[in-house]
C-alpha cells in the first residue's frame, strides 16, 4: 500500500514548482533562496483594493515592477502565482494558467510583478501584499518582523512601504532587520 501511495505522489511532486521545497535556515535544501510565503491556495473572493480577479489577463494598462526582499541579509523570493486563482498550471517553473488573474500577479519567483489592468492607475506595494494576503508595514514583511528598510529605484524610501508605487520598471527592495544589503539593481528582460 505504501508503494502505491508513493507511486501516486511522484507525478504530483514532478509538477510542483521548484521553489516550494522545504526551507532550511531560510534557504531551500539546494542552497537557493526560499519563498517568503506561498501564493495561497484559494482564489481571491471579491475585489481586493478595487482589484478584481478576472477570467483572463487585462492588457489595457500593462507594465512591470520588481520586488526583492531580504530577512537579516538572506534573500526571500516572491511566490509564483500570487494573484492567480487556483488551480495553478505550472510550465517550467512558471504559472501559465489559473482560474482567474488579478490585475497584479506573478508568474514565477523572479520578483517581477505583472500589472495588467483594464484601467490606468497607480498601484502600490500595499495592493500587492493585500492580494498576497500578507501584512506589510514598517515592522513586518509577511511573516518576517523587525525594522523594515525600503528602497525604491536604489534610493531609500522613507515613507510607509505600503505606499510604494508600482510604476513601470520600478525596482523595490525590502530589508527586514540587519544586516541590510545595499540596494540591488535589476535589469528587466527584453520585452518587459
HELIX and SHEET records of a PDB file:
HELIX    1   1 UNK A    2  UNK A   15  1                                  14    
HELIX    2   2 UNK A   18  UNK A   20  5                                   3    
HELIX    3   3 UNK A  125  UNK A  132  1                                   8    
HELIX    4   4 UNK A  161  UNK A  163  5                                   3    
SHEET    1   A 2 UNK A  23  UNK A  24  0                                        
SHEET    2   A 2 UNK A  27  UNK A  28 -1                                        
SHEET    1   B 5 UNK A  34  UNK A  35  0                                        
SHEET    2   B 5 UNK A  74  UNK A  77  1                                        
SHEET    3   B 5 UNK A  61  UNK A  71 -1                                        
SHEET    4   B 5 UNK A 112  UNK A 117 -1                                        
SHEET    5   B 5 UNK A 104  UNK A 105 -1                                        
SHEET    1   C 6 UNK A  34  UNK A  35  0                                        
SHEET    2   C 6 UNK A  74  UNK A  77  1                                        
SHEET    3   C 6 UNK A  61  UNK A  71 -1                                        
SHEET    4   C 6 UNK A 171  UNK A 176  1                                        
SHEET    5   C 6 UNK A 148  UNK A 152 -1                                        
SHEET    6   C 6 UNK A 155  UNK A 156 -1                                        
SHEET    1   D 3 UNK A  53  UNK A  54  0                                        
SHEET    2   D 3 UNK A 100  UNK A 102 -1                                        
SHEET    3   D 3 UNK A  84  UNK A  85 -1                                        
SHEET    1   E 2 UNK A  89  UNK A  91  0                                        
SHEET    2   E 2 UNK A  94  UNK A  97 -1                                        
SHEET    1   F 3 UNK A 136  UNK A 137  0                                        
SHEET    2   F 3 UNK A 140  UNK A 141 -1                                        
SHEET    3   F 3 UNK A 144  UNK A 145 -1                                        
END                                                                             
